[in-house]
Amino acid sequence: MSSLRLFFALVPRAQSGASLVAEVAPLVAQLQAQPVPAQNLHATLCFVGALESEKLDALRAVAASVRGARATLTFDALEVWEKPKILCATAGIGGDAQHAVALAQDLGEALIAASFSPDIKPFRPHFTLGRKVRSELAADVEWPRPIASPLVMRADRFALLESRRTDAGSLYSVVDSWVLDSRETQSFAEK
């Protein structure tokens, strides 16, 4: 039986993610952090964890049953989170960003009701931009810091991602996705 490491997330458009990563690259270097590649940027809604591949269809069915509204998230600040030692771009949860908060909660509740065991945490929209931040270097910087060119993400779908470890680090890939603010779901493979 093979096992997959899975989570649900909102994923920015590739160009937007690449622009943000380029903008913060000097700060990542200043903090001597390990940069996160643009293609790995995501805002985790709900972490599923390790799951046998045979249960993937049941997980997809749960996701397809969740209805959510589109949300706009503005990632406009940089923060260092001490315990996980990460540099991240954060977004507020005012306005229609509340739809993303509700989606995260609804996904967690639906997974629990379907006998999955997700890691439930309050949704705090962020993109990890650097890992293994040097604490002593971060202490010399005032936090939070504004992002000169905030990333405005219009979330019109949510995705199921798989995390795989490679020699170069973690690699995230979209397994499936579902349209938000719509009665119909669209499989990522059908696009």
Rosetta constraint file for C-alpha pairs under 8 A:
AtomPair CA 1 CA 52 HARMONIC 6.51 0.50
AtomPair CA 1 CA 53 HARMONIC 7.28 0.50
AtomPair CA 1 CA 54 HARMONIC 7.84 0.50
AtomPair CA 2 CA 52 HARMONIC 5.75 0.50
AtomPair CA 2 CA 53 HARMONIC 5.82 0.50
AtomPair CA 3 CA 50 HARMONIC 6.04 0.50
AtomPair CA 3 CA 51 HARMONIC 5.26 0.50
AtomPair CA 3 CA 52 HARMONIC 4.29 0.50
AtomPair CA 3 CA 53 HARMONIC 5.59 0.50
AtomPair CA 4 CA 49 HARMONIC 7.78 0.50
AtomPair CA 4 CA 50 HARMONIC 5.35 0.50
AtomPair CA 4 CA 51 HARMONIC 5.17 0.50
AtomPair CA 4 CA 52 HARMONIC 6.13 0.50
AtomPair CA 4 CA 53 HARMONIC 6.14 0.50
AtomPair CA 4 CA 162 HARMONIC 6.70 0.50
AtomPair CA 4 CA 163 HARMONIC 7.69 0.50
AtomPair CA 5 CA 48 HARMONIC 7.42 0.50
AtomPair CA 5 CA 49 HARMONIC 5.06 0.50
AtomPair CA 5 CA 50 HARMONIC 4.33 0.50
AtomPair CA 5 CA 51 HARMONIC 6.30 0.50
AtomPair CA 5 CA 162 HARMONIC 5.57 0.50
AtomPair CA 5 CA 163 HARMONIC 5.43 0.50
AtomPair CA 5 CA 164 HARMONIC 7.15 0.50
AtomPair CA 6 CA 47 HARMONIC 6.68 0.50
AtomPair CA 6 CA 48 HARMONIC 5.38 0.50
AtomPair CA 6 CA 49 HARMONIC 5.28 0.50
AtomPair CA 6 CA 50 HARMONIC 6.43 0.50
AtomPair CA 6 CA 51 HARMONIC 7.20 0.50
AtomPair CA 6 CA 160 HARMONIC 6.86 0.50
AtomPair CA 6 CA 161 HARMONIC 5.62 0.50
AtomPair CA 6 CA 162 HARMONIC 4.59 0.50
AtomPair CA 6 CA 163 HARMONIC 6.21 0.50
AtomPair CA 7 CA 44 HARMONIC 7.04 0.50
AtomPair CA 7 CA 45 HARMONIC 7.59 0.50
AtomPair CA 7 CA 46 HARMONIC 5.81 0.50
AtomPair CA 7 CA 47 HARMONIC 4.29 0.50
AtomPair CA 7 CA 48 HARMONIC 4.97 0.50
AtomPair CA 7 CA 49 HARMONIC 6.64 0.50
AtomPair CA 7 CA 160 HARMONIC 5.75 0.50
AtomPair CA 7 CA 161 HARMONIC 5.41 0.50
AtomPair CA 7 CA 162 HARMONIC 6.63 0.50
AtomPair CA 7 CA 163 HARMONIC 7.97 0.50
AtomPair CA 8 CA 44 HARMONIC 6.02 0.50
AtomPair CA 8 CA 45 HARMONIC 5.38 0.50
AtomPair CA 8 CA 46 HARMONIC 5.19 0.50
AtomPair CA 8 CA 47 HARMONIC 6.29 0.50
AtomPair CA 8 CA 48 HARMONIC 7.46 0.50
AtomPair CA 8 CA 158 HARMONIC 6.99 0.50
AtomPair CA 8 CA 159 HARMONIC 5.54 0.50
AtomPair CA 8 CA 160 HARMONIC 4.50 0.50
AtomPair CA 8 CA 161 HARMONIC 6.05 0.50
AtomPair CA 9 CA 42 HARMONIC 6.03 0.50
AtomPair CA 9 CA 43 HARMONIC 5.28 0.50
AtomPair CA 9 CA 44 HARMONIC 4.24 0.50
AtomPair CA 9 CA 45 HARMONIC 4.83 0.50
AtomPair CA 9 CA 46 HARMONIC 6.92 0.50
AtomPair CA 9 CA 158 HARMONIC 5.87 0.50
AtomPair CA 9 CA 159 HARMONIC 5.42 0.50
AtomPair CA 9 CA 160 HARMONIC 6.50 0.50
AtomPair CA 9 CA 161 HARMONIC 7.12 0.50
AtomPair CA 10 CA 42 HARMONIC 5.65 0.50
AtomPair CA 10 CA 43 HARMONIC 5.12 0.50
AtomPair CA 10 CA 44 HARMONIC 6.55 0.50
AtomPair CA 10 CA 45 HARMONIC 7.05 0.50
AtomPair CA 10 CA 155 HARMONIC 6.58 0.50
AtomPair CA 10 CA 157 HARMONIC 7.15 0.50
AtomPair CA 10 CA 158 HARMONIC 5.09 0.50
AtomPair CA 10 CA 159 HARMONIC 6.23 0.50
AtomPair CA 11 CA 41 HARMONIC 6.65 0.50
AtomPair CA 11 CA 42 HARMONIC 4.64 0.50
AtomPair CA 11 CA 43 HARMONIC 6.52 0.50
AtomPair CA 11 CA 155 HARMONIC 7.68 0.50
AtomPair CA 11 CA 158 HARMONIC 7.33 0.50
AtomPair CA 11 CA 159 HARMONIC 7.26 0.50
AtomPair CA 12 CA 16 HARMONIC 6.59 0.50
AtomPair CA 12 CA 17 HARMONIC 6.13 0.50
AtomPair CA 12 CA 41 HARMONIC 7.05 0.50
AtomPair CA 12 CA 42 HARMONIC 6.63 0.50
AtomPair CA 12 CA 153 HARMONIC 6.00 0.50
AtomPair CA 12 CA 154 HARMONIC 7.99 0.50
AtomPair CA 12 CA 155 HARMONIC 7.67 0.50
AtomPair CA 13 CA 17 HARMONIC 6.33 0.50
AtomPair CA 13 CA 153 HARMONIC 7.78 0.50
AtomPair CA 14 CA 18 HARMONIC 6.16 0.50
AtomPair CA 14 CA 38 HARMONIC 7.20 0.50
AtomPair CA 14 CA 39 HARMONIC 6.64 0.50
AtomPair CA 15 CA 19 HARMONIC 6.21 0.50
AtomPair CA 16 CA 20 HARMONIC 6.36 0.50
AtomPair CA 16 CA 151 HARMONIC 6.54 0.50
AtomPair CA 17 CA 21 HARMONIC 6.19 0.50
AtomPair CA 17 CA 38 HARMONIC 5.26 0.50
AtomPair CA 17 CA 39 HARMONIC 7.26 0.50
AtomPair CA 17 CA 41 HARMONIC 6.60 0.50
AtomPair CA 17 CA 151 HARMONIC 7.79 0.50
AtomPair CA 18 CA 22 HARMONIC 6.13 0.50
AtomPair CA 18 CA 38 HARMONIC 5.04 0.50
AtomPair CA 18 CA 39 HARMONIC 7.70 0.50
AtomPair CA 19 CA 23 HARMONIC 6.18 0.50
AtomPair CA 20 CA 24 HARMONIC 6.35 0.50
AtomPair CA 20 CA 149 HARMONIC 7.67 0.50
AtomPair CA 20 CA 150 HARMONIC 7.82 0.50
AtomPair CA 20 CA 151 HARMONIC 6.85 0.50
AtomPair CA 21 CA 25 HARMONIC 5.96 0.50
AtomPair CA 21 CA 36 HARMONIC 7.93 0.50
AtomPair CA 21 CA 37 HARMONIC 7.45 0.50
AtomPair CA 21 CA 38 HARMONIC 6.00 0.50
AtomPair CA 21 CA 129 HARMONIC 6.87 0.50
AtomPair CA 24 CA 28 HARMONIC 6.23 0.50
AtomPair CA 24 CA 129 HARMONIC 7.86 0.50
AtomPair CA 25 CA 29 HARMONIC 6.20 0.50
AtomPair CA 25 CA 35 HARMONIC 7.56 0.50
AtomPair CA 26 CA 30 HARMONIC 6.10 0.50
AtomPair CA 27 CA 31 HARMONIC 6.18 0.50
AtomPair CA 28 CA 32 HARMONIC 6.19 0.50
AtomPair CA 28 CA 33 HARMONIC 5.36 0.50
AtomPair CA 28 CA 34 HARMONIC 7.29 0.50
AtomPair CA 28 CA 35 HARMONIC 6.39 0.50
AtomPair CA 28 CA 87 HARMONIC 7.58 0.50
AtomPair CA 28 CA 129 HARMONIC 7.61 0.50
AtomPair CA 28 CA 130 HARMONIC 6.03 0.50
AtomPair CA 29 CA 33 HARMONIC 6.20 0.50
AtomPair CA 30 CA 137 HARMONIC 7.57 0.50
AtomPair CA 31 CA 133 HARMONIC 5.75 0.50
AtomPair CA 31 CA 134 HARMONIC 5.78 0.50
AtomPair CA 31 CA 137 HARMONIC 5.54 0.50
AtomPair CA 31 CA 138 HARMONIC 6.19 0.50
AtomPair CA 32 CA 132 HARMONIC 7.94 0.50
AtomPair CA 32 CA 133 HARMONIC 6.29 0.50
AtomPair CA 32 CA 134 HARMONIC 6.25 0.50
AtomPair CA 32 CA 137 HARMONIC 8.00 0.50
AtomPair CA 33 CA 86 HARMONIC 7.99 0.50
AtomPair CA 33 CA 130 HARMONIC 5.35 0.50
AtomPair CA 33 CA 131 HARMONIC 5.41 0.50
AtomPair CA 33 CA 132 HARMONIC 5.26 0.50
AtomPair CA 33 CA 133 HARMONIC 4.51 0.50
AtomPair CA 33 CA 134 HARMONIC 6.69 0.50
AtomPair CA 34 CA 130 HARMONIC 5.22 0.50
AtomPair CA 34 CA 131 HARMONIC 4.91 0.50
AtomPair CA 34 CA 132 HARMONIC 6.08 0.50
AtomPair CA 34 CA 133 HARMONIC 7.37 0.50
AtomPair CA 35 CA 129 HARMONIC 6.06 0.50
AtomPair CA 35 CA 130 HARMONIC 4.49 0.50
AtomPair CA 35 CA 131 HARMONIC 6.52 0.50
AtomPair CA 36 CA 40 HARMONIC 6.67 0.50
AtomPair CA 36 CA 41 HARMONIC 7.49 0.50
AtomPair CA 36 CA 128 HARMONIC 6.95 0.50
AtomPair CA 36 CA 129 HARMONIC 5.10 0.50
AtomPair CA 36 CA 130 HARMONIC 5.44 0.50
AtomPair CA 36 CA 131 HARMONIC 7.23 0.50
AtomPair CA 37 CA 41 HARMONIC 7.20 0.50
AtomPair CA 37 CA 129 HARMONIC 7.85 0.50
AtomPair CA 39 CA 172 HARMONIC 7.77 0.50
AtomPair CA 40 CA 171 HARMONIC 6.73 0.50
AtomPair CA 40 CA 172 HARMONIC 5.72 0.50
AtomPair CA 41 CA 127 HARMONIC 5.77 0.50
AtomPair CA 41 CA 128 HARMONIC 6.83 0.50
AtomPair CA 41 CA 129 HARMONIC 7.61 0.50
AtomPair CA 42 CA 126 HARMONIC 7.68 0.50
AtomPair CA 42 CA 127 HARMONIC 5.69 0.50
AtomPair CA 42 CA 128 HARMONIC 7.84 0.50
AtomPair CA 43 CA 125 HARMONIC 5.62 0.50
AtomPair CA 43 CA 126 HARMONIC 5.47 0.50
AtomPair CA 43 CA 127 HARMONIC 5.65 0.50
AtomPair CA 44 CA 123 HARMONIC 7.68 0.50
AtomPair CA 44 CA 125 HARMONIC 7.41 0.50
AtomPair CA 44 CA 126 HARMONIC 7.91 0.50
AtomPair CA 45 CA 100 HARMONIC 7.91 0.50
AtomPair CA 45 CA 103 HARMONIC 7.51 0.50
AtomPair CA 45 CA 104 HARMONIC 4.70 0.50
AtomPair CA 45 CA 107 HARMONIC 7.82 0.50
AtomPair CA 45 CA 123 HARMONIC 6.26 0.50
AtomPair CA 46 CA 104 HARMONIC 6.08 0.50
AtomPair CA 46 CA 107 HARMONIC 6.90 0.50
AtomPair CA 46 CA 108 HARMONIC 6.29 0.50
AtomPair CA 46 CA 118 HARMONIC 6.86 0.50
AtomPair CA 46 CA 119 HARMONIC 6.87 0.50
AtomPair CA 46 CA 120 HARMONIC 6.57 0.50
AtomPair CA 46 CA 121 HARMONIC 7.61 0.50
AtomPair CA 47 CA 118 HARMONIC 5.67 0.50
AtomPair CA 47 CA 119 HARMONIC 5.36 0.50
AtomPair CA 47 CA 120 HARMONIC 7.20 0.50
AtomPair CA 48 CA 116 HARMONIC 7.73 0.50
AtomPair CA 48 CA 117 HARMONIC 6.81 0.50
AtomPair CA 48 CA 118 HARMONIC 4.38 0.50
AtomPair CA 48 CA 119 HARMONIC 6.30 0.50
AtomPair CA 49 CA 118 HARMONIC 6.69 0.50
AtomPair CA 49 CA 119 HARMONIC 7.43 0.50
AtomPair CA 51 CA 55 HARMONIC 6.80 0.50
AtomPair CA 51 CA 56 HARMONIC 7.55 0.50
AtomPair CA 52 CA 56 HARMONIC 7.24 0.50
AtomPair CA 55 CA 59 HARMONIC 6.36 0.50
AtomPair CA 56 CA 60 HARMONIC 6.18 0.50
AtomPair CA 57 CA 61 HARMONIC 6.21 0.50
AtomPair CA 58 CA 62 HARMONIC 6.43 0.50
AtomPair CA 59 CA 63 HARMONIC 6.38 0.50
AtomPair CA 59 CA 111 HARMONIC 7.78 0.50
AtomPair CA 60 CA 64 HARMONIC 6.10 0.50
AtomPair CA 60 CA 176 HARMONIC 7.86 0.50
AtomPair CA 61 CA 65 HARMONIC 6.36 0.50
AtomPair CA 62 CA 66 HARMONIC 6.79 0.50
AtomPair CA 62 CA 110 HARMONIC 6.56 0.50
AtomPair CA 62 CA 111 HARMONIC 6.64 0.50
AtomPair CA 62 CA 114 HARMONIC 7.28 0.50
AtomPair CA 63 CA 107 HARMONIC 7.01 0.50
AtomPair CA 63 CA 110 HARMONIC 8.00 0.50
AtomPair CA 63 CA 178 HARMONIC 7.64 0.50
AtomPair CA 64 CA 178 HARMONIC 6.72 0.50
AtomPair CA 64 CA 185 HARMONIC 6.31 0.50
AtomPair CA 66 CA 103 HARMONIC 7.89 0.50
AtomPair CA 66 CA 106 HARMONIC 6.87 0.50
AtomPair CA 66 CA 107 HARMONIC 6.54 0.50
AtomPair CA 66 CA 110 HARMONIC 7.37 0.50
AtomPair CA 67 CA 103 HARMONIC 7.65 0.50
AtomPair CA 67 CA 180 HARMONIC 6.80 0.50
AtomPair CA 67 CA 181 HARMONIC 7.07 0.50
AtomPair CA 67 CA 182 HARMONIC 7.56 0.50
AtomPair CA 67 CA 183 HARMONIC 7.46 0.50
AtomPair CA 68 CA 99 HARMONIC 6.92 0.50
AtomPair CA 68 CA 100 HARMONIC 7.86 0.50
AtomPair CA 68 CA 102 HARMONIC 7.60 0.50
AtomPair CA 68 CA 103 HARMONIC 5.60 0.50
AtomPair CA 68 CA 180 HARMONIC 5.19 0.50
AtomPair CA 68 CA 181 HARMONIC 5.59 0.50
AtomPair CA 68 CA 182 HARMONIC 7.89 0.50
AtomPair CA 69 CA 99 HARMONIC 5.75 0.50
AtomPair CA 69 CA 100 HARMONIC 7.74 0.50
AtomPair CA 69 CA 103 HARMONIC 7.82 0.50
AtomPair CA 69 CA 156 HARMONIC 7.82 0.50
AtomPair CA 69 CA 180 HARMONIC 5.20 0.50
AtomPair CA 69 CA 181 HARMONIC 4.15 0.50
AtomPair CA 69 CA 182 HARMONIC 7.74 0.50
AtomPair CA 70 CA 96 HARMONIC 7.81 0.50
AtomPair CA 70 CA 99 HARMONIC 6.70 0.50
AtomPair CA 70 CA 100 HARMONIC 7.67 0.50
AtomPair CA 70 CA 154 HARMONIC 7.28 0.50
AtomPair CA 70 CA 155 HARMONIC 5.60 0.50
AtomPair CA 70 CA 156 HARMONIC 4.94 0.50
AtomPair CA 70 CA 157 HARMONIC 7.29 0.50
AtomPair CA 70 CA 180 HARMONIC 5.32 0.50
AtomPair CA 70 CA 181 HARMONIC 5.48 0.50
AtomPair CA 71 CA 96 HARMONIC 5.31 0.50
AtomPair CA 71 CA 97 HARMONIC 5.07 0.50
AtomPair CA 71 CA 98 HARMONIC 7.41 0.50
AtomPair CA 71 CA 99 HARMONIC 5.58 0.50
AtomPair CA 71 CA 100 HARMONIC 5.96 0.50
AtomPair CA 71 CA 154 HARMONIC 5.96 0.50
AtomPair CA 71 CA 155 HARMONIC 5.19 0.50
AtomPair CA 71 CA 156 HARMONIC 6.94 0.50
AtomPair CA 72 CA 96 HARMONIC 6.19 0.50
AtomPair CA 72 CA 97 HARMONIC 5.49 0.50
AtomPair CA 72 CA 152 HARMONIC 6.87 0.50
AtomPair CA 72 CA 153 HARMONIC 5.59 0.50
AtomPair CA 72 CA 154 HARMONIC 4.47 0.50
AtomPair CA 72 CA 155 HARMONIC 5.98 0.50
AtomPair CA 73 CA 91 HARMONIC 6.10 0.50
AtomPair CA 73 CA 92 HARMONIC 7.25 0.50
AtomPair CA 73 CA 93 HARMONIC 7.46 0.50
AtomPair CA 73 CA 97 HARMONIC 5.52 0.50
AtomPair CA 73 CA 125 HARMONIC 7.97 0.50
AtomPair CA 73 CA 152 HARMONIC 5.80 0.50
AtomPair CA 73 CA 153 HARMONIC 5.18 0.50
AtomPair CA 73 CA 154 HARMONIC 6.53 0.50
AtomPair CA 73 CA 155 HARMONIC 7.55 0.50
AtomPair CA 74 CA 91 HARMONIC 5.24 0.50
AtomPair CA 74 CA 92 HARMONIC 6.96 0.50
AtomPair CA 74 CA 150 HARMONIC 6.52 0.50
AtomPair CA 74 CA 151 HARMONIC 5.79 0.50
AtomPair CA 74 CA 152 HARMONIC 4.41 0.50
AtomPair CA 74 CA 153 HARMONIC 6.27 0.50
AtomPair CA 75 CA 89 HARMONIC 5.81 0.50
AtomPair CA 75 CA 90 HARMONIC 5.08 0.50
AtomPair CA 75 CA 91 HARMONIC 4.22 0.50
AtomPair CA 75 CA 92 HARMONIC 7.50 0.50
AtomPair CA 75 CA 126 HARMONIC 7.40 0.50
AtomPair CA 75 CA 147 HARMONIC 7.83 0.50
AtomPair CA 75 CA 150 HARMONIC 5.51 0.50
AtomPair CA 75 CA 151 HARMONIC 5.08 0.50
AtomPair CA 75 CA 152 HARMONIC 6.26 0.50
AtomPair CA 75 CA 153 HARMONIC 7.80 0.50
AtomPair CA 76 CA 89 HARMONIC 6.83 0.50
AtomPair CA 76 CA 90 HARMONIC 6.41 0.50
AtomPair CA 76 CA 91 HARMONIC 6.12 0.50
AtomPair CA 76 CA 146 HARMONIC 5.88 0.50
AtomPair CA 76 CA 147 HARMONIC 5.04 0.50
AtomPair CA 76 CA 148 HARMONIC 7.81 0.50
AtomPair CA 76 CA 149 HARMONIC 7.56 0.50
AtomPair CA 76 CA 150 HARMONIC 4.54 0.50
AtomPair CA 76 CA 151 HARMONIC 6.66 0.50
AtomPair CA 77 CA 89 HARMONIC 5.54 0.50
AtomPair CA 77 CA 90 HARMONIC 5.38 0.50
AtomPair CA 77 CA 91 HARMONIC 6.95 0.50
AtomPair CA 77 CA 144 HARMONIC 6.05 0.50
AtomPair CA 77 CA 145 HARMONIC 5.45 0.50
AtomPair CA 77 CA 146 HARMONIC 4.45 0.50
AtomPair CA 77 CA 147 HARMONIC 5.25 0.50
AtomPair CA 77 CA 150 HARMONIC 7.74 0.50
AtomPair CA 78 CA 87 HARMONIC 6.97 0.50
AtomPair CA 78 CA 88 HARMONIC 5.61 0.50
AtomPair CA 78 CA 89 HARMONIC 4.57 0.50
AtomPair CA 78 CA 90 HARMONIC 6.19 0.50
AtomPair CA 78 CA 143 HARMONIC 7.17 0.50
AtomPair CA 78 CA 144 HARMONIC 5.40 0.50
AtomPair CA 78 CA 145 HARMONIC 4.98 0.50
AtomPair CA 78 CA 146 HARMONIC 6.15 0.50
AtomPair CA 78 CA 147 HARMONIC 6.51 0.50
AtomPair CA 79 CA 87 HARMONIC 5.79 0.50
AtomPair CA 79 CA 88 HARMONIC 5.46 0.50
AtomPair CA 79 CA 89 HARMONIC 6.47 0.50
AtomPair CA 79 CA 90 HARMONIC 7.13 0.50
AtomPair CA 79 CA 143 HARMONIC 5.75 0.50
AtomPair CA 79 CA 144 HARMONIC 4.89 0.50
AtomPair CA 79 CA 145 HARMONIC 6.69 0.50
AtomPair CA 80 CA 85 HARMONIC 6.89 0.50
AtomPair CA 80 CA 86 HARMONIC 5.63 0.50
AtomPair CA 80 CA 87 HARMONIC 4.51 0.50
AtomPair CA 80 CA 88 HARMONIC 6.33 0.50
AtomPair CA 80 CA 133 HARMONIC 7.85 0.50
AtomPair CA 80 CA 138 HARMONIC 7.13 0.50
AtomPair CA 80 CA 143 HARMONIC 7.22 0.50
AtomPair CA 80 CA 144 HARMONIC 7.77 0.50
AtomPair CA 81 CA 85 HARMONIC 5.61 0.50
AtomPair CA 81 CA 86 HARMONIC 5.42 0.50
AtomPair CA 81 CA 87 HARMONIC 6.54 0.50
AtomPair CA 81 CA 88 HARMONIC 7.66 0.50
AtomPair CA 82 CA 86 HARMONIC 6.99 0.50
AtomPair CA 82 CA 135 HARMONIC 7.14 0.50
AtomPair CA 84 CA 131 HARMONIC 8.00 0.50
AtomPair CA 84 CA 132 HARMONIC 7.77 0.50
AtomPair CA 85 CA 131 HARMONIC 6.16 0.50
AtomPair CA 85 CA 132 HARMONIC 5.17 0.50
AtomPair CA 85 CA 133 HARMONIC 5.02 0.50
AtomPair CA 85 CA 134 HARMONIC 7.40 0.50
AtomPair CA 85 CA 135 HARMONIC 7.29 0.50
AtomPair CA 86 CA 128 HARMONIC 6.55 0.50
AtomPair CA 86 CA 129 HARMONIC 7.36 0.50
AtomPair CA 86 CA 130 HARMONIC 5.52 0.50
AtomPair CA 86 CA 131 HARMONIC 4.62 0.50
AtomPair CA 86 CA 132 HARMONIC 6.11 0.50
AtomPair CA 86 CA 133 HARMONIC 5.66 0.50
AtomPair CA 87 CA 128 HARMONIC 6.04 0.50
AtomPair CA 87 CA 129 HARMONIC 5.53 0.50
AtomPair CA 87 CA 130 HARMONIC 4.88 0.50
AtomPair CA 87 CA 131 HARMONIC 6.54 0.50
AtomPair CA 87 CA 133 HARMONIC 6.80 0.50
AtomPair CA 88 CA 126 HARMONIC 6.11 0.50
AtomPair CA 88 CA 127 HARMONIC 5.35 0.50
AtomPair CA 88 CA 128 HARMONIC 4.38 0.50
AtomPair CA 88 CA 129 HARMONIC 5.19 0.50
AtomPair CA 88 CA 130 HARMONIC 6.90 0.50
AtomPair CA 89 CA 126 HARMONIC 5.36 0.50
AtomPair CA 89 CA 127 HARMONIC 5.21 0.50
AtomPair CA 89 CA 128 HARMONIC 6.65 0.50
AtomPair CA 89 CA 129 HARMONIC 7.02 0.50
AtomPair CA 90 CA 124 HARMONIC 7.87 0.50
AtomPair CA 90 CA 125 HARMONIC 5.95 0.50
AtomPair CA 90 CA 126 HARMONIC 4.38 0.50
AtomPair CA 90 CA 127 HARMONIC 6.71 0.50
AtomPair CA 91 CA 124 HARMONIC 7.86 0.50
AtomPair CA 91 CA 125 HARMONIC 5.58 0.50
AtomPair CA 91 CA 126 HARMONIC 6.27 0.50
AtomPair CA 92 CA 97 HARMONIC 7.45 0.50
AtomPair CA 92 CA 125 HARMONIC 7.38 0.50
AtomPair CA 93 CA 97 HARMONIC 4.87 0.50
AtomPair CA 93 CA 98 HARMONIC 5.55 0.50
AtomPair CA 93 CA 101 HARMONIC 7.48 0.50
AtomPair CA 93 CA 124 HARMONIC 7.97 0.50
AtomPair CA 93 CA 125 HARMONIC 7.70 0.50
AtomPair CA 94 CA 98 HARMONIC 6.10 0.50
AtomPair CA 96 CA 100 HARMONIC 7.82 0.50
AtomPair CA 97 CA 101 HARMONIC 6.94 0.50
AtomPair CA 98 CA 102 HARMONIC 6.25 0.50
AtomPair CA 99 CA 103 HARMONIC 6.11 0.50
AtomPair CA 100 CA 104 HARMONIC 6.22 0.50
AtomPair CA 101 CA 105 HARMONIC 6.37 0.50
AtomPair CA 101 CA 123 HARMONIC 5.85 0.50
AtomPair CA 101 CA 124 HARMONIC 7.97 0.50
AtomPair CA 102 CA 106 HARMONIC 6.00 0.50
AtomPair CA 103 CA 107 HARMONIC 6.02 0.50
AtomPair CA 104 CA 108 HARMONIC 6.31 0.50
AtomPair CA 104 CA 123 HARMONIC 6.36 0.50
AtomPair CA 105 CA 109 HARMONIC 6.24 0.50
AtomPair CA 105 CA 122 HARMONIC 7.92 0.50
AtomPair CA 105 CA 123 HARMONIC 7.79 0.50
AtomPair CA 106 CA 110 HARMONIC 6.03 0.50
AtomPair CA 107 CA 111 HARMONIC 6.11 0.50
AtomPair CA 108 CA 112 HARMONIC 6.25 0.50
AtomPair CA 108 CA 118 HARMONIC 6.63 0.50
AtomPair CA 108 CA 120 HARMONIC 6.41 0.50
AtomPair CA 109 CA 113 HARMONIC 6.12 0.50
AtomPair CA 110 CA 114 HARMONIC 6.21 0.50
AtomPair CA 111 CA 115 HARMONIC 6.44 0.50
AtomPair CA 111 CA 116 HARMONIC 5.17 0.50
AtomPair CA 111 CA 117 HARMONIC 7.07 0.50
AtomPair CA 111 CA 118 HARMONIC 6.86 0.50
AtomPair CA 112 CA 116 HARMONIC 5.18 0.50
AtomPair CA 112 CA 117 HARMONIC 6.03 0.50
AtomPair CA 112 CA 118 HARMONIC 7.04 0.50
AtomPair CA 133 CA 137 HARMONIC 7.91 0.50
AtomPair CA 133 CA 138 HARMONIC 7.23 0.50
AtomPair CA 134 CA 138 HARMONIC 6.33 0.50
AtomPair CA 135 CA 139 HARMONIC 6.14 0.50
AtomPair CA 136 CA 140 HARMONIC 7.10 0.50
AtomPair CA 137 CA 141 HARMONIC 7.40 0.50
AtomPair CA 155 CA 180 HARMONIC 7.76 0.50
AtomPair CA 156 CA 179 HARMONIC 6.06 0.50
AtomPair CA 156 CA 180 HARMONIC 5.13 0.50
AtomPair CA 156 CA 181 HARMONIC 7.34 0.50
AtomPair CA 157 CA 177 HARMONIC 6.57 0.50
AtomPair CA 157 CA 178 HARMONIC 5.34 0.50
AtomPair CA 157 CA 179 HARMONIC 4.23 0.50
AtomPair CA 157 CA 180 HARMONIC 4.79 0.50
AtomPair CA 158 CA 177 HARMONIC 5.57 0.50
AtomPair CA 158 CA 178 HARMONIC 5.54 0.50
AtomPair CA 158 CA 179 HARMONIC 6.68 0.50
AtomPair CA 158 CA 180 HARMONIC 7.00 0.50
AtomPair CA 159 CA 174 HARMONIC 6.49 0.50
AtomPair CA 159 CA 175 HARMONIC 7.42 0.50
AtomPair CA 159 CA 176 HARMONIC 5.78 0.50
AtomPair CA 159 CA 177 HARMONIC 4.03 0.50
AtomPair CA 159 CA 178 HARMONIC 6.37 0.50
AtomPair CA 160 CA 174 HARMONIC 5.92 0.50
AtomPair CA 160 CA 175 HARMONIC 5.50 0.50
AtomPair CA 160 CA 176 HARMONIC 5.30 0.50
AtomPair CA 160 CA 177 HARMONIC 5.97 0.50
AtomPair CA 161 CA 172 HARMONIC 6.26 0.50
AtomPair CA 161 CA 173 HARMONIC 5.39 0.50
AtomPair CA 161 CA 174 HARMONIC 4.45 0.50
AtomPair CA 161 CA 175 HARMONIC 5.39 0.50
AtomPair CA 161 CA 176 HARMONIC 7.30 0.50
AtomPair CA 162 CA 172 HARMONIC 5.54 0.50
AtomPair CA 162 CA 173 HARMONIC 5.40 0.50
AtomPair CA 162 CA 174 HARMONIC 6.44 0.50
AtomPair CA 162 CA 175 HARMONIC 6.47 0.50
AtomPair CA 163 CA 170 HARMONIC 6.44 0.50
AtomPair CA 163 CA 171 HARMONIC 5.76 0.50
AtomPair CA 163 CA 172 HARMONIC 4.67 0.50
AtomPair CA 163 CA 173 HARMONIC 6.82 0.50
AtomPair CA 164 CA 170 HARMONIC 5.58 0.50
AtomPair CA 164 CA 171 HARMONIC 5.23 0.50
AtomPair CA 164 CA 172 HARMONIC 6.42 0.50
AtomPair CA 165 CA 169 HARMONIC 5.71 0.50
AtomPair CA 165 CA 170 HARMONIC 4.51 0.50
AtomPair CA 165 CA 171 HARMONIC 6.25 0.50
AtomPair CA 166 CA 170 HARMONIC 5.88 0.50
AtomPair CA 166 CA 171 HARMONIC 6.86 0.50
AtomPair CA 174 CA 188 HARMONIC 7.94 0.50
AtomPair CA 175 CA 188 HARMONIC 7.28 0.50
AtomPair CA 176 CA 187 HARMONIC 5.84 0.50
AtomPair CA 176 CA 188 HARMONIC 4.65 0.50
AtomPair CA 176 CA 189 HARMONIC 6.93 0.50
AtomPair CA 177 CA 186 HARMONIC 6.92 0.50
AtomPair CA 177 CA 187 HARMONIC 5.76 0.50
AtomPair CA 177 CA 188 HARMONIC 5.05 0.50
AtomPair CA 178 CA 185 HARMONIC 5.13 0.50
AtomPair CA 178 CA 186 HARMONIC 5.43 0.50
AtomPair CA 178 CA 187 HARMONIC 6.35 0.50
AtomPair CA 178 CA 188 HARMONIC 7.41 0.50
AtomPair CA 179 CA 184 HARMONIC 7.18 0.50
AtomPair CA 179 CA 185 HARMONIC 5.46 0.50
AtomPair CA 179 CA 186 HARMONIC 6.21 0.50
AtomPair CA 186 CA 190 HARMONIC 6.75 0.50
AtomPair CA 186 CA 191 HARMONIC 7.56 0.50
AtomPair CA 187 CA 191 HARMONIC 7.03 0.50
